[in-house]
Amino acid sequence: MSDRPHDRAYVELRCPGCSWSEVCGPAEVSQWLLRAGRLRRGSDPEWEILVEVLRATAPKLACPECGREGLFLGPTRDDAQWAQTLCEACSRPIERERRELLPHTTFCAACQRKAEQGHATTETEYCPKCGAPMAVKLSKSAGLTRYVLVCTGNPPCRLR
């Protein structure tokens, strides 16, 4: 990695099978590791540790575009702009081409599609105990109807 300060806070995941790549900062690296089960929710390790764990995990990760397993982790390339505009919904960088065509856009293409189809554009909540995604369920008790977040893990955690 370079000695420039912005390069130390960003790495790039690339798929060798297609042209997909993602510039990742600490939040994105944490999300990849949470989804892979290699990081506990609420933990805050140093950047260097996050990068090394992601480096060890990257060959087992699948590309979100083509599904091929075995991503490459490296420093950001010169053509990958590290100071990109981030999507308001998923906090991932908005593609350069999209920003050139739509300079005032606040969503990436995937989140814009979801918003146009009526889907929620909020980030997924994760279980604080096991890291599995949380789901909203209807709860009826004592004549009251309310919505609660429940763990979708197998078996689900009991949060109280």
N, C-alpha and C positions, 0 to 999 in steps of 0.2 A: 504494500500500500504506500501511497505517497505521504509526504510530511505535511501536506496542506490540511488545515483543520477540518474543512468540510468533507474530505475524503475519509477521514477517520470515523465520521458519523454515518456514513452511507456505504453499503455494499450493493452488488447487483446479482440477482439470481437470473440465470439464463437457461433456456432449454436448448439442448443440442439438436433436437429434432425439428423445431420450427423457429420462427423469429421472435417468439415470446421472450420478454425480459421484464424484470421489475426492479426498480431502484428501491432499496429498503433502508429505512432508518431504524432506530431502536424500537419504535412501536410496531413496525411491520415485521421485523425479525422476531419480536416477542409473539406476535400473532401466528407466524409460521410455526414456531416452536410449541405454542399452546395447542395448535391443531394437530401437531405430530405427537403430542403427549410427552414432549421433552422438557417442558417448563411448567412449573406450578403457577396457578393464578395468584397474583399478589406478590410474587417474588420480584426482586429488582436487582439482578446481577449486573456486574460491570459490562460495558460494551464489548470489551475484548473476550470475555467469557461467552456472551451471547453469540458472537461471531464464530468462535471455535465450536460451540455446540451446533450451530447451524451448518458449519462446514462439514461436521461429521454426519449430520442428518441429511444434507442436500442430496446425496446419491439415492436416498430412499424416498424422496419427495416426488410427487407426480406433477407434471405441467398442467396448469389449469386450462390451457388452450387445446393441446393435442392429447393429453393424458399419458404421455410417455414418462416413465419413471427414470430418475437420474438427472437432477438439475445440477448446474455448475454454479458455484459461488465464487465471485471474484470482486476486485475493486471496480468501481464504476468506470465505464468506458468514457472517452472524451466526448462521444456523440450523445451520451446519456446525460441530460442536464440534471444535475443534483438538486438545484433550487427550483423545483417544478411546483406548479400550482397543484394543491391537493384537493381531492374530491371531498365535498362536504359530508357525504354519506359514509364512505368507506375509508377515507383518509389515505388513499393510494394516489400516486401521481397521475395527473390527467395527461394523456398522450400529447406529444408535441404537435402532431398534425391536427388534432382536435382543437387545441388552443389557438393554432394559426387560423383555422376556419371560423371558430366561435370564440373570440377573445374574451368574452364576458361569461363563459360557461362556468358553472360551479360544480357540475357532476361529471364523472367519467362516463364513457359510452354505456357501460354495463348498468350503472346506477340510473342513468337517464332512461334507459329502456325499461328498467323495473318501475321507475316512477311513472312513466307513461302508461304502463300496464296496470297501475294501481297498487303495486306492491310497496310495502314499507321500505324506506331507504335508510333505516337505522342500522347501526352495528349490532351484531349478535351478542347477547349476554352469555357469559359462561359461568358454570357452577363454581363457587369459591372453594368447594371441597375437592372435587375430582377433575374439574376443567372441562366437563362435557357441556354441550350447548344447553341453554335453558329454553323452555317453551312456556307459553302462556296457556293456562288451563282454567276452566270454569270451576269454581268451588262453591258448593251450596252447603251451608251449615247454619242451624238455628234460624231458618227462615230467611237468611241473608244470602244474596248472590254476589260473588266477587270474583275477580280474576287474580290469579297468583302465578308467580314464576316457579316452575318445578324443573328438576334435573331430568334430562333425557338419557342419562347414563344407564347401563344395564349391570346390576340393579341400580335404580335411582337412589340418590342420596336423600336423606331426610334433613331438610333445612329448617331449623327452628331456632 
